[in-house]
Amino acid sequence: MARITGRNATLCGLAAILLWSTASGLIRSVSQHFGAIGGAALIYTLGALLLLVLLGKPRLRKASPWYLLGGSALFVAYEICLSLALGYALDSTQAIQLMVVNYLWPSLTVLLAIVMNRQAARWYIVPGTALALLGILWVVSSDGLSLASVLANIRSNPLGYSLAASCAITFALYCNITRRYADGQNHVVLFFLLTAAVLWLKYAISAETLPAFSTGASLELLGAGLSIAGGYALWNLGILRGNLTLLATASYFAPLLSSAFAALWLGAHLALQFWQGALLVTLGSLLCWQATRQPRSGA
């Protein structure tokens, strides 16, 4: 763990983005078998067990109480919002749209890094972020850039879209708070355990009941647990010791990767307008990356 610094840590973060690109489709699939709450509880329980094996028990003696409180709250809120947003989607196509709304978090991470961590940026961070936001609006709209279409889609599932928007805000805050207050420590195992516990409490007071386990559903559950747990094990290394701005910018490509995997896995048909929006998000990411690049020293 101590040897993973600089470029290697950044590579770990990039690998996490690839793993996460498979997660949304798998979460949606698991929720269809086990329910939105029960499926999420199973996924994070499995993920917590996998992280215990990979990273060992949480070490909290030297942890900042502020980070344990704030980081735990933001992480748990993000994971619950994401899993429930995907689980409560009206169909597979809307689940993919909600996933893209969640991917507002990379641009928010960069913007918050400017405020919270004094990240230097050029003026065109603004049009870059606006272009990425335009891409997401283009994805949510089903009739060009139509406000009426966007509002109609949101009204069809206000809970799902609210949860997805909350995801973007909470995870951007989590990334920056981790960078600033974690002091190089990785507490993702604790966060997973807390997420699983909260989900089981929510399940206990819900009307859901878990169905019998089938081979196919169990394999999808295993895949979802591996993609999320493995992604976080690598991502925290990246944001603790790697280039946070590069990772946040590279994650702009995740909507395209996630959408492609989810469309194939769930058998969803995505219109040309959806892919055009994903391309706009990618172009916005490139502009944001250029705006936050640090000039090379002439030495």
TIVOVO-24914 format. One record per residue (C-alpha): x, y, z; residue in three letters. Coordinates in pm, whole numbers, padded with zeros to 5 digits, always signed. Layout:
REM residues N
XYZALA...
END
This chain:
REM residues 299
+00000+00000+00000MET+00277+00245+00090ALA+00447+00196-00246ARG+00141+00303-00442ILE+00198+00673-00499THR+00189+00927-00779GLY+00141+00776-01123ARG+00055+00427-00994ASN-00213+00570-00767ALA-00359+00760-01061THR-00365+00437-01264LEU-00554+00270-00979CYS-00813+00547-01000GLY-00846+00501-01376LEU-00894+00125-01328ALA-01167+00202-01076ALA-01353+00403-01341ILE-01350+00098-01571LEU-01483-00126-01295LEU-01754+00123-01204TRP-01862+00134-01566SER-02003-00216-01521THR-02165-00144-01184ALA-02477+00052-01278SER-02609-00208-01519GLY-02542-00483-01266LEU-02710-00290-00981ILE-03021-00241-01195ARG-03022-00610-01285SER-02982-00720-00921VAL-03261-00483-00811SER-03493-00646-01063GLN-03434-00982-00894HIS-03415-00883-00526PHE-03590-00544-00505GLY-03445-00193-00487ALA-03367-00201-00114ILE-03298-00572-00064GLY-03079-00590-00373GLY-02875-00291-00262ALA-02837-00434+00089ALA-02709-00763-00054LEU-02465-00585-00288ILE-02309-00371-00016TYR-02296-00657+00232THR-02103-00863-00022LEU-01890-00561-00109GLY-01807-00503+00257ALA-01699-00866+00298LEU-01481-00846-00013LEU-01317-00525+00110LEU-01249-00683+00448LEU-01058-00956+00264VAL-00877-00711+00033LEU-00800-00429+00277LEU-00843-00577+00623GLY-01032-00437+00920LYS-01077-00060+00947PRO-00806+00116+01152ARG-00963+00413+01323LEU-00720+00513+01600ARG-00551+00788+01400LYS-00857+00885+01200ALA-00989+01239+01210SER-01325+01243+01391PRO-01442+01510+01148TRP-01356+01292+00850TYR-01514+00981+01003LEU-01836+01173+01060LEU-01849+01375+00738GLY-01696+01111+00511GLY-01922+00836+00647SER-02237+01045+00609ALA-02157+01150+00251LEU-02049+00804+00140PHE-02353+00629+00286VAL-02586+00894+00142ALA-02429+00861-00204TYR-02444+00483-00220GLU-02801+00462-00095ILE-02917+00735-00335CYS-02746+00568-00631LEU-02871+00215-00565SER-03226+00331-00498LEU-03231+00564-00800ALA-03138+00273-01027LEU-03374+00039-00848GLY-03673+00275-00866TYR-03626+00360-01236ALA-03939+00293-01441LEU-03747+00090-01698ASP-03394+00007-01808SER-03367+00309-02039THR-03460+00548-01757GLN-03213+00369-01526ALA-02936+00457-01773ILE-03058+00818-01791GLN-03051+00843-01411LEU-02701+00701-01410MET-02590+00981-01644VAL-02747+01244-01416VAL-02537+01096-01137ASN-02232+01166-01352TYR-02264+01536-01287LEU-02031+01461-00994TRP-01703+01483-01194PRO-01767+01845-01295SER-01885+01929-00944LEU-01572+01764-00803THR-01350+01992-01012VAL-01554+02302-00925LEU-01550+02219-00554LEU-01176+02146-00571ALA-01126+02506-00684ILE-01316+02633-00380VAL-01220+02378-00113MET-00870+02271-00215ASN-00754+02580-00404ARG-00717+02396-00732GLN-00590+02635-00999ALA-00807+02664-01310ALA-00838+02883-01619ARG-01155+03070-01711TRP-01275+02810-01961TYR-01356+02571-01676ILE-01696+02747-01696VAL-01782+02672-02062PRO-01635+02321-02018GLY-01866+02247-01728THR-02158+02409-01913ALA-02094+02185-02214LEU-02096+01875-01992ALA-02420+01991-01830LEU-02571+02052-02175LEU-02482+01694-02265GLY-02666+01561-01961ILE-02973+01773-02041LEU-02956+01640-02398TRP-02958+01286-02259VAL-03255+01346-02029VAL-03459+01522-02300SER-03620+01295-02558SER-03708+01567-02809ASP-03405+01780-02885GLY-03317+02035-02620LEU-03676+02066-02503SER-03748+02198-02155LEU-04095+02046-02172ALA-03945+01704-02250SER-03692+01733-01966VAL-03965+01832-01719LEU-04194+01553-01841ALA-03923+01294-01785ASN-03849+01431-01437ILE-04220+01436-01347ARG-04250+01072-01453SER-04015+00976-01168ASN-03931+01274-00945PRO-03790+01050-00671LEU-03549+00880-00909GLY-03420+01206-01058TYR-03392+01369-00715SER-03189+01075-00588LEU-02963+01087-00895ALA-02901+01462-00853ALA-02826+01406-00484SER-02568+01149-00590CYS-02378+01408-00792ALA-02360+01653-00504ILE-02275+01409-00226THR-02001+01225-00414PHE-01832+01546-00528ALA-01824+01658-00165LEU-01698+01316-00055TYR-01405+01325-00300CYS-01290+01668-00186ASN-01339+01604+00184ILE-01145+01278+00151THR-00862+01460-00023ARG-00849+01731+00242ARG-00918+01551+00569TYR-00843+01179+00530ALA-00469+01232+00591ASP-00375+00947+00359GLY-00597+00692+00535GLN-00846+00466+00360ASN-01169+00406+00551HIS-01377+00265+00265VAL-01425-00066+00452VAL-01596+00115+00739LEU-01807+00314+00494PHE-01924-00004+00319PHE-02015-00167+00650LEU-02218+00140+00749LEU-02391+00151+00410THR-02488-00215+00436ALA-02616-00165+00793ALA-02832+00136+00697VAL-02975-00050+00396LEU-03067-00353+00609TRP-03239-00122+00859LEU-03433+00036+00572LYS-03517-00311+00440TYR-03645-00418+00783ALA-03905-00140+00787ILE-03999-00178+00419SER-04255-00408+00263ALA-03995-00588+00050GLU-03924-00960+00083THR-03623-01134-00066LEU-03706-01403-00322PRO-03521-01734-00351ALA-03167-01714-00485PHE-03114-01843-00838SER-02782-01917-01005THR-02813-01629-01251GLY-02919-01375-00989ALA-02640-01488-00755SER-02377-01445-01028LEU-02506-01095-01106GLU-02495-01014-00734LEU-02134-01135-00718LEU-02045-00926-01023GLY-02205-00614-00876ALA-02025-00662-00544GLY-01691-00713-00718LEU-01728-00411-00945SER-01824-00174-00663ILE-01587-00305-00396ALA-01294-00336-00637GLY-01369+00008-00778GLY-01364+00173-00437TYR-01053-00010-00322ALA-00873+00137-00624LEU-01049+00476-00629TRP-00959+00570-00276ASN-00594+00502-00355LEU-00632+00732-00652GLY-00794+01026-00475ILE-00568+00994-00169LEU-00236+00978-00353ARG-00298+01041-00722GLY-00397+01331-00944ASN-00751+01417-00831LEU-00817+01659-01116THR-00708+01407-01379LEU-00922+01135-01223LEU-01226+01362-01197ALA-01181+01468-01560THR-01121+01113-01683ALA-01439+01006-01510SER-01630+01217-01762TYR-01579+00922-01995PHE-01759+00691-01751ALA-02110+00787-01871PRO-02025+00663-02219LEU-01866+00341-02088LEU-02142+00277-01834SER-02416+00344-02087SER-02264+00111-02342ALA-02229-00171-02090PHE-02572-00115-01935ALA-02743-00100-02277ALA-02586-00432-02374LEU-02645-00595-02036TRP-03004-00476-01989LEU-03105-00489-02354GLY-03206-00122-02353ALA-03241+00075-02675HIS-03070+00413-02657LEU-03159+00669-02923ALA-02902+00864-03123LEU-02977+01172-02911GLN-02856+00986-02602PHE-02516+00914-02759TRP-02493+01272-02883GLN-02538+01387-02524GLY-02271+01145-02406ALA-02036+01290-02669LEU-02106+01643-02542LEU-02019+01529-02191VAL-01690+01390-02322THR-01606+01712-02508LEU-01685+01910-02195GLY-01450+01688-01997SER-01165+01757-02237LEU-01218+02132-02203LEU-01230+02103-01824CYS-00907+01902-01828TRP-00737+02170-02036GLN-00862+02439-01796ALA-00717+02264-01490THR-00388+02144-01634ARG-00086+02275-01453GLN+00182+02434-01676PRO+00497+02228-01701ARG+00805+02364-01537SER+01081+02467-01768GLY+01342+02325-01535ALA
END
